[in-house]
Every structure is written in structure tokens, then in C-alpha cells.
């Protein structure tokens, strides 16, 4: 699941960077649906970055 999780997060981040929020949500959803005990440290770090990008003023534009 590690490589697959990483692919989902990177895909979601890429969609977010181009302003496609629906596709970003669809890409990241499988990771958000994982049980908390499957969220290893690098997943949490990348999810934190994803969340920060959502909070950034450019994400709303």
C-alpha cells in the first residue's frame, strides 16, 4: 500500500496545484479512508502539506 498511497497523495497534490479540487478530492479520498493506524509518518507529512495547500489563499481562486 505504501507506493499506492504515495501515488494518490502526489496525484491529489498535482490536481490541487492546478485548481481541480474535485479531482484532488477523488485522488486523496482512498488515503483519507485508511484507518488511522495505517497513516505512517510520511503519509501524515504529505497530508499536512496537502491541507496547507488547501488553506492557502490561491487554493480558493
BADRENGU-775021 format. One record per residue: residue number from 1; residue in three letters; x, y, z of N, C-alpha, C, O, CB in turn. Coordinates in pm, whole numbers. Each point is the difference from the previous one (the first is absolute). Glycine has a CB too. Layout:
<pts>
(pt NUM, Ala, (X, Y, Z), (X, Y, Z), (X, Y, Z), (X, Y, Z), (X, Y, Z))
...
</pts>
This chain:
<pts>
(pt 1, Unk, (82, -121, 0), (-82, 121, 0), (85, 126, 0), (-49, 106, -37), (-129, -231, 157))
(pt 2, Unk, (303, 117, -80), (84, 118, 10), (15, 76, -130), (-23, 121, -4), (142, -235, 185))
(pt 3, Unk, (-80, 46, -288), (18, 65, -129), (-133, 52, -55), (-6, 108, -58), (203, -255, 13))
(pt 4, Unk, (-300, 70, 65), (-132, 43, -48), (-48, 124, 76), (-56, 92, -60), (2, -330, 0))
(pt 5, Unk, (76, 240, 190), (-38, 116, 80), (76, 123, -47), (-58, 108, -14), (8, -256, 211))
(pt 6, Unk, (178, 133, -220), (82, 110, -46), (-52, 53, -135), (-5, 121, -21), (203, -217, 145))
(pt 7, Unk, (-234, 6, -213), (-52, 41, -131), (-129, 80, 15), (-18, 101, -68), (122, -304, -35))
(pt 8, Unk, (-193, 159, 191), (-125, 73, 23), (27, 140, 54), (-60, 97, -44), (-58, -314, 88))
(pt 9, Unk, (209, 226, 51), (30, 130, 60), (63, 93, -103), (-37, 117, -9), (66, -227, 233))
(pt 10, Unk, (66, 60, -301), (64, 84, -101), (-99, 40, -109), (4, 113, -49), (215, -225, 97))
(pt 11, Unk, (-306, 22, -87), (-101, 33, -100), (-95, 107, 54), (-32, 96, -70), (49, -329, -26))
(pt 12, Unk, (-62, 215, 219), (-88, 100, 61), (66, 136, 11), (-63, 103, -23), (-48, -286, 148))
(pt 13, Unk, (238, 183, -89), (74, 125, 11), (13, 67, -137), (-14, 122, -11), (141, -214, 208))
(pt 14, Unk, (-102, 14, -300), (11, 56, -135), (-133, 62, -44), (-2, 110, -55), (178, -281, -2))
(pt 15, Unk, (-285, 101, 81), (-131, 56, -34), (-27, 128, 78), (-54, 97, -55), (-30, -327, 4))
(pt 16, Unk, (122, 231, 176), (-19, 118, 83), (81, 118, -54), (-48, 113, 0), (7, -260, 199))
(pt 17, Unk, (161, 121, -245), (85, 106, -53), (-57, 65, -126), (29, 116, -27), (166, -236, 124))
(pt 18, Unk, (-274, 47, -173), (-62, 58, -119), (-143, 45, 25), (-71, 41, -92), (217, -186, -48))
(pt 19, Unk, (-189, 137, 265), (-131, 51, 38), (-117, -94, -23), (-115, 44, 3), (206, 174, -53))
(pt 20, Unk, (-67, -344, 28), (-106, -99, -23), (-33, -68, 133), (50, -109, 29), (25, 72, -272))
(pt 21, Unk, (-159, 102, 322), (-30, -49, 135), (-75, -132, 0), (24, -84, 86), (-29, 320, -12))
(pt 22, Unk, (-86, -255, -168), (-75, -125, -5), (91, -120, -27), (-12, -104, 64), (-187, 231, -144))
(pt 23, Unk, (290, -111, -15), (93, -109, -31), (99, -21, 114), (40, -113, 29), (-64, 163, -273))
(pt 24, Unk, (65, 59, 309), (90, -12, 114), (-67, -79, 112), (62, -86, 62), (47, 305, -122))
(pt 25, Unk, (-236, -190, 84), (-75, -73, 103), (-12, -147, -37), (19, -86, 86), (-146, 295, -31))
(pt 26, Unk, (96, -239, -180), (-15, -139, -43), (132, -76, 12), (2, -117, 38), (-184, 187, -195))
(pt 27, Unk, (292, -4, 126), (131, -65, 8), (41, -28, 144), (58, -105, 29), (8, 219, -241))
(pt 28, Unk, (-95, -23, 301), (48, -12, 139), (-97, -80, 88), (39, -46, 108), (78, 266, -137))
(pt 29, Unk, (-241, -237, -15), (-102, -69, 81), (43, -138, 50), (-22, -30, 117), (-148, 154, -248))
(pt 30, Unk, (232, -209, 47), (40, -132, 51), (98, 9, 118), (2, -88, 86), (-38, -3, -316))
(pt 31, Unk, (117, 195, 233), (95, 17, 110), (-73, 49, 124), (29, -45, 111), (156, 95, -274))
(pt 32, Unk, (-278, 40, 145), (-77, 50, 115), (-87, -110, 61), (-31, 4, 119), (31, 225, -222))
(pt 33, Unk, (-38, -326, 21), (-84, -109, 48), (79, -111, 71), (-59, -91, 60), (-96, 143, -246))
(pt 34, Unk, (287, -45, 178), (82, -101, 71), (-19, 13, 151), (-17, 111, 50), (185, -108, -238))
(pt 35, Unk, (-165, -112, 260), (-4, 8, 147), (121, 80, 50), (107, -4, -61), (-230, -219, 74))
(pt 36, Unk, (106, 293, 96), (106, 85, 55), (129, -77, 25), (109, 56, -14), (-284, 85, 118))
(pt 37, Unk, (164, -268, -68), (122, -76, 28), (80, -33, -127), (113, -48, 9), (-229, -47, 189))
(pt 38, Unk, (58, 120, -315), (72, -21, -127), (68, 128, -48), (75, -2, -98), (-239, -176, 39))
(pt 39, Unk, (139, 289, 128), (61, 129, -36), (139, 8, 60), (19, 50, 111), (-247, 62, -121))
(pt 40, Unk, (326, -162, -64), (137, 8, 48), (50, 144, -14), (-66, 83, -64), (108, -325, 0))
(pt 41, Unk, (71, 272, 121), (45, 139, 13), (7, 73, -134), (-40, 116, -7), (168, -186, 206))
(pt 42, Unk, (-77, 7, -305), (11, 73, -125), (-136, 30, -62), (-16, 100, -69), (237, -207, 32))
(pt 43, Unk, (-319, 20, 62), (-136, 30, -48), (-53, 123, 72), (-57, 89, -62), (14, -334, 11))
(pt 44, Unk, (62, 249, 183), (-47, 116, 76), (69, 128, -44), (-64, 105, -9), (19, -256, 203))
(pt 45, Unk, (174, 146, -222), (73, 119, -45), (-56, 50, -133), (-20, 120, -17), (226, -199, 136))
(pt 46, Unk, (-231, -10, -210), (-51, 40, -130), (-146, 46, 9), (-40, 91, -74), (198, -251, -34))
(pt 47, Unk, (-236, 99, 196), (-137, 48, 20), (1, 138, 64), (-86, 83, -32), (6, -319, 56))
(pt 48, Unk, (174, 262, 65), (13, 134, 59), (31, 104, -108), (-56, 110, 1), (137, -213, 215))
(pt 49, Unk, (7, 67, -310), (32, 91, -111), (-124, 23, -86), (-27, 113, -40), (267, -193, 40))
(pt 50, Unk, (-314, -25, -28), (-122, 10, -80), (-98, 95, 70), (-59, 87, -65), (92, -321, -26))
(pt 51, Unk, (-51, 217, 221), (-91, 86, 77), (47, 145, -2), (-82, 91, -12), (24, -285, 159))
(pt 52, Unk, (188, 216, -136), (53, 137, -5), (-28, 64, -135), (-30, 119, -9), (210, -183, 173))
(pt 53, Unk, (-169, -16, -270), (-30, 53, -133), (-148, 37, -11), (-34, 99, -65), (219, -239, -32))
(pt 54, Unk, (-272, 63, 158), (-143, 33, -2), (-30, 129, 74), (-89, 77, -38), (38, -320, 25))
(pt 55, Unk, (126, 267, 120), (-21, 122, 80), (59, 124, -66), (-39, 111, 35), (41, -253, 168))
(pt 56, Unk, (89, 125, -296), (66, 113, -65), (-101, 80, -81), (-92, -57, -60), (310, -72, 51))
(pt 57, Unk, (-202, 260, 6), (-96, 85, -75), (-14, -38, -147), (-108, 17, -56), (164, 165, 213))
(pt 58, Unk, (49, -231, -220), (-9, -35, -142), (-86, -123, -25), (-49, -19, -111), (273, 120, 80))
(pt 59, Unk, (-244, -186, 131), (-82, -120, -17), (-147, 36, -21), (-74, -75, -63), (237, -54, 205))
(pt 60, Unk, (-204, 243, -88), (-140, 41, -11), (-29, 68, -132), (-116, 14, -38), (109, 11, 284))
(pt 61, Unk, (110, 16, -318), (-21, 72, -126), (-14, -92, -117), (-18, 46, -113), (145, 141, 204))
</pts>
